[in-house]
């Protein structure tokens, strides 16, 4: 081949950067999580809705947490289709010559499941009511759960960071009742325990953003943007620690790689005030103690007082229903990065640790989040629609279960019927059908290595098949099958070195008619 | 508001054109289908994998059926990220100055689940082997199933046509064994019956493309593109009928809207030859009769003879396992539109009818498809990797179940605990917890209409709640709850006009402690 030809563009089989395939082991775990949590969501009366992965960018808005990616964090494209530009009243925008203005609108892969919910809720009301009727409307209640992939266009992709990951949300749109916020905490806790997390291995942390907002107002922060910036820095606490938070609030800092991180250049008194506030709550206390501390701060701002009262109400409900500090705690330094939260916020922290490849003990950290977002729908609909909800990070949780050995690293494959003889294929297929009818996952080998038993055994091993069934012409004549217990074989290979003894224990000749019963019995 | 302001661009809550939200009724049905079929796929030894919805356009290729959209049918965008162009050997392409050539590659929403499978299979081998080793390799067997949304960028969107719809695929990559093709038919049949379709309400139609290819070669069609074009026209048979197929093969035709449809301008003898072939098989015959007819055609071409032999083998396996013509038939006029099919093709046709809004009896038509695609992976990997698989159209099947009244039009909502009194909220919550603990989906009302019982009842009715529980201070003191059976209420409202009698039947006072047992009993 000449050099010129070799140097041409090729089609190389590859995933888009930042994406991944999910294998059957991870999928088994993922769907165990989704199904267990969905059952809990349903029990609380949430119903299952779905929205598309693709939305008009303007409908989703931009509420992503990380300042570095606030413009770039949404995976957006120009729509190839030319469509009319719409006015706020839903009619087509026209130019001075009365021609409809057309554009290739930006489309976005959804970055969470909450923004599409807001779009769907707003669209539902717009379909049902005239715009002028909306003002008189009490927003109807909508309780839905949803699971599916969400997308972030992250430029820095470390190990284990992906642009596509799954969330498992439940939301309560059209409620201003703090009881619904308390319910979110209970649902998250019940769902995690249904998934299999033991009590005390996680904790739901609760705060109310109004407290910090009011406290900051008392300190002189009046501007919403300033508040958002401060919240973004505080949100980094878990990652960078209080000292670095203080530096970022002030003149900035240098990170471990030597890169300069710009500071917010806040007034020193303001920085001290914020740091003092956070320090107050750095040690875990009972909910009653936290509430007492908050009252002792004597914050004048009314919004903050509202926030404290809401926390008090949540505490009362949680206590009545026996959700004590083993499951739900208050943490006034918790902010959650998403810009659309307006009041109560929740985060579930896993308290479990694992040992990483370098032998270092590590925590998984946050596995669920949520909060109240009373203005998200308003931005699309023009009327107040209070709402609250929570979200489980499916991939993060699956990772936790694997890292802490609470999930099998590999799922079992099917029972494997090896291929010996073309004449016997109908027999293999009938055997397979009988096993399947008995509820046993079974595969007949149809691959390209029909003549190589070793390769077939390697395939069965690779699939983690628990049993291999071998039937040659001898066995067929005798009406029996040789059943090899691969799982037992692996166990015994550590203790039994004698090949004959090993074979006797691992391999049995079973009459064809008893095959299903035998395997079911061995599977236990 | 001045006219100028009103005329500005607005953010209007809306879905992207061609997309839809899935409500809880459709979702219940959809997941019933997915779960039932997945169990069957697993029983046959397929394992669950997932791939991203977004792929590099060049990796997916273009194999869509409809000629009108062959260029536009894939929903593609320019990647916002600049990345190196790759050569066929996977290395970066460099220009004459040795600089890496960069581009914003095209990304596509996957249009099916088979092309991403081919990408994933090829990528897996490229990760494991050096390119020069691939030539010696027998492609390993990979049996996976997958479900999820796929996307088509269709410009003409009629009612019920969407750009996002779900498929439920299983595939067998790395097998050239016709037994695997027979297995596909069995899996499709078993899966549909597991979903709830009665025997004889559907039929798996099987053909082998090699037969038509060989027959066309005998008629003088040598060019692959000509063959593809002919196949595309024949694929319209079900929609437009044989006469119109003949016209499209010849000089063209005018459709019902008066639009001119271009013809292929084939030679008259060729058109007659093709029409004769199709006519041969227009009446349903046994598989043996079809095979006899095919042999009687005395097609000389070897490819066609191969195809006939493969059908014979499939018949033998299917007959051995009692899959007779009630479930699987042969139809040599079946082609399937996708360009990547190379041999056996399958299609499941629903034989059920429904009455549409205009009172006309209609068929649903095709609900599953599949086939053998021996060259799809080769296009990415450079080595032969034979493969075969099938796919269930989840949305189409859900529609069928609803149109033929085999699925409930509405799912039940949760048991609804009405809100009377703030003081009683903890009691409501404890009741809800007890019901949930007993396995009953239950919701406490947290919406904005707390003072209007009528609105709360309308909400419960809207959610299709089976029971409403009413507890005011009187009931609370007595330790009882009033339980209203909404389902029974609806039934009885047709037969009982006396309000008192109706109330007595529908509404009961139940001691708090017996609530869960009572509701469970009533639910049956």
Interface residues (C-beta under 8 A of the other chain):
Chain A: X6 X7 X8 X9 X10 X11 X12 X13 X14 X15 X16 X17 X19 X20 X21 X22 X23 X24 X27 X28 X31 X42 X43 X44 X45 X47 X48 X49 X50 X51 X52 X53 X54 X55 X56 X58 X59 X61 X75 X76 X77 X78 X79 X80 X81 X83 X85 X86 X87 X88 X89 X90 X93 X94 X107 X109 X118 X119 X120 X122 X123 X126 X138 X139 X140 X141 X143 X144 X149 X151 X153 X155 X164 X172 X174 X175 X176 X177 X179 X180 X183 X316 X317 X320 X321 X379 X380 X381 X386 X411 X413 X414 X416 X425 X426 X429 X430 X433 X436 X439 X440 X441 X442 X443 X444 X445 X446 X447 X448 X449 X450 X455 X459 X463
Chain B: X6 X7 X8 X9 X10 X11 X12 X13 X14 X15 X16 X17 X19 X20 X21 X22 X23 X24 X27 X28 X31 X42 X43 X44 X45 X47 X48 X49 X50 X51 X52 X53 X54 X55 X56 X58 X59 X61 X75 X76 X77 X78 X79 X80 X81 X83 X85 X86 X87 X88 X89 X90 X93 X94 X107 X109 X118 X119 X120 X122 X123 X126 X138 X139 X140 X141 X143 X144 X149 X151 X153 X155 X164 X172 X174 X175 X176 X177 X179 X180 X183 X316 X317 X320 X321 X379 X380 X381 X386 X411 X413 X414 X416 X425 X426 X429 X430 X433 X436 X439 X440 X441 X442 X443 X444 X445 X446 X447 X448 X449 X450 X455 X459 X463
